[in-house]
């Protein structure tokens, strides 16, 4: 019954207005798939996503950064990012919007520059990705601490050594 209750809860919380497209058997998909998916009748927005996994200060305390573009916010209307924050994010390659969970946990505030150590190697040979906090956002579907950390896909794609022009989800 615990499993049934768990599935019932997930179904109640599910958003029936969106569909996630992940690669079969894991891996990555070409970013060009966004246009193919957008051509499917009934699709209104396609947002690419690539996760950047790393940690801030403590390797045992990992986190993921959602590397995406402005379309993500059109697909995720429950996020409280304002039009101005989204526009500023697009103008600031290393900009980031973070959920209140991370802001509270680490004491981050707007204007802070955050180093994230990742296994994803940059063209300069380092594994340190820096992000400029542009705003603190909430998830209205799950009020309270939000684990969102969102930055620019273009920043990742231009700086990474491997897997260029790929996404792990649309």
VENDA-V506935 format. One record per backbone hydrogen bond with DSSP energy under -1.0 kcal/mol. NH is the residue of the N-H (numbers start at 0). CO is the residue of the C=O. If there is no record, write none. Layout:
nh=(NH/NH)
co=(CO/CO)
//
This chain:
nh=(4/5/6/7/8/9/10/11/12/13/25/28/30/32/33/36/37/38/39/42/48/49/51/53/54/57/60/62/64/65/66/67/71/72/74/75/78/79/85/86/87/88/89/90/91/94/95/96/97/98/99/100/102/103/104/105/106/110/111/113/115/116/117/121/122/124/128/130/131/132/133/136/139/149/150/152/155/156/157/158/159/160/166/167/168/169)
co=(0/1/2/3/4/5/6/7/8/9/22/166/164/29/30/32/33/34/36/39/168/66/64/62/116/55/57/53/51/148/49/150/68/69/70/71/75/137/81/82/83/84/85/86/87/91/131/149/134/147/136/145/98/99/100/101/102/132/108/130/128/54/126/125/158/121/115/113/93/111/95/97/77/96/65/67/151/152/153/154/155/120/28/48/48/20)
//
